[in-house]
Amino acid sequence: MKLERPEQRFDELYGIYEESFPDSERRTYEDQKKTVEREGCCIRAIEEDGKIVTFLEYWDLESCIFMEYLASTKAWRNKGHGRQLLEACLREAKEKGKPAFLEIEPPTEEDPMTIRRASFYRRLGFCLNHFPYQQPPLKSGDKWKDLMVMSYGTEIEEEKFRAYQKEIYKTVYGQEE
């Protein structure tokens, strides 16, 4: 289900966010709270017994859909909820005629989880693009982070992606290129 007022369940969402991502991959409590209240930020969630167990935070931007966070409580991981939320978001992107993107850590043998994550998204139809990309800092003191972009359905040329990147940087991260 798409949460119409995610700020009303923010503490519940933030608990899952903290459990799922290391400090270097998340905003502060205050900044994340402001983020979910911003125009274009959307959250789809799955509940069990009235509690959110999995959520997808994504951005419905003018030019594209940008999926920022997919998170589950530990007890509810690997139950197909992430796939379900991503598929709903991809249907929304298709209905709106927008391309869909997400960021991932580069898959490496040193970190098998990065390979698993990339494989999960590939099974859903995402393609790994092999051009340089950096995620802007999420909070004061963080550095730019080398990541990779995955695009839904087909690879995208670097030059074509840069227009989308400009909007993502500005709206999602508050960064001018």
DRENMAR-545875 format. One record per residue (C-alpha): x, y, z. Coordinates in steps of 0.5 Angstrom, whole numbers, padded with zeros to 4 digits, always signed. Layout:
BEGIN
XYZ ...
This chain:
BEGIN
+0000+0000+0000 +0002+0007-0001 +0003+0011+0005 -0001+0018+0004 +0002+0021+0010 +0008+0017+0012 +0010+0023+0017 +0005+0020+0022 +0008+0013+0022 +0015+0016+0022 +0018+0013+0028 +0016+0006+0026 +0019+0007+0019 +0026+0010+0022 +0027+0004+0026 +0027+0000+0020 +0031+0005+0017 +0036+0005+0022 +0036-0003+0023 +0037-0004+0015 +0043+0001+0014 +0049+0003+0017 +0050+0010+0019 +0054+0012+0013 +0048+0010+0009 +0043+0014+0012 +0040+0021+0014 +0040+0024+0021 +0033+0023+0024 +0031+0030+0023 +0033+0030+0016 +0030+0024+0014 +0024+0026+0018 +0024+0033+0013 +0025+0028+0007 +0019+0024+0008 +0015+0030+0008 +0018+0033+0002 +0014+0034-0005 +0015+0028-0009 +0018+0023-0004 +0013+0017-0003 +0013+0011+0001 +0010+0004+0000 +0010-0001+0006 +0007-0008+0007 +0004-0009+0014 +0004-0015+0019 -0001-0015+0025 -0002-0007+0024 +0006-0006+0024 +0010-0004+0018 +0015-0009+0016 +0018-0007+0010 +0018-0001+0006 +0020+0003+0000 +0022+0010-0001 +0022+0013-0008 +0022+0019-0011 +0016+0021-0016 +0020+0026-0020 +0018+0030-0026 +0023+0026-0031 +0024+0019-0027 +0022+0015-0021 +0028+0014-0017 +0028+0009-0012 +0032+0011-0006 +0031+0006+0000 +0028-0001+0001 +0028-0004+0008 +0025-0010+0012 +0026-0011+0019 +0030-0017+0020 +0025-0022+0022 +0021-0020+0015 +0027-0021+0010 +0027-0026+0004 +0019-0026+0004 +0018-0023-0002 +0016-0016+0000 +0021-0012-0003 +0020-0015-0010 +0012-0014-0009 +0014-0006-0007 +0019-0006-0013 +0014-0009-0018 +0008-0004-0015 +0013+0002-0016 +0015+0000-0023 +0008-0001-0025 +0007+0006-0023 +0013+0009-0027 +0010+0005-0033 +0003+0008-0032 +0007+0015-0032 +0011+0013-0038 +0018+0015-0033 +0024+0011-0033 +0026+0008-0026 +0033+0008-0023 +0036+0006-0017 +0043+0006-0014 +0047+0000-0011 +0054-0001-0009 +0059-0004-0014 +0058-0011-0014 +0065-0014-0011 +0067-0021-0009 +0070-0018-0003 +0063-0017-0001 +0058-0022-0003 +0052-0018-0001 +0053-0013-0006 +0053-0019-0011 +0046-0022-0008 +0043-0015-0008 +0045-0013-0016 +0042-0020-0018 +0036-0019-0014 +0035-0012-0018 +0037-0016-0024 +0032-0021-0023 +0027-0016-0023 +0029-0013-0030 +0034-0008-0028 +0041-0007-0032 +0047-0005-0029 +0050+0001-0032 +0058+0002-0032 +0059+0009-0032 +0062+0013-0026 +0057+0016-0021 +0057+0019-0014 +0052+0019-0009 +0052+0026-0005 +0053+0026+0002 +0047+0025+0006 +0049+0029+0012 +0054+0034+0015 +0061+0030+0015 +0060+0025+0010 +0063+0024+0003 +0061+0023-0004 +0060+0016-0005 +0062+0012-0011 +0056+0008-0013 +0053+0005-0019 +0046+0006-0023 +0041+0001-0025 +0036+0003-0030 +0030-0001-0031 +0029-0005-0037 +0035-0003-0041 +0042+0000-0040 +0042+0008-0041 +0048+0012-0044 +0052+0016-0039 +0050+0022-0043 +0043+0021-0043 +0043+0019-0035 +0046+0026-0033 +0040+0030-0035 +0036+0025-0030 +0042+0025-0025 +0041+0033-0025 +0034+0033-0022 +0036+0027-0017 +0042+0031-0014 +0038+0037-0014 +0031+0034-0011 +0033+0028-0007 +0040+0031-0005 +0039+0038-0005 +0046+0039-0009 +0047+0043-0015 +0052+0039-0020 
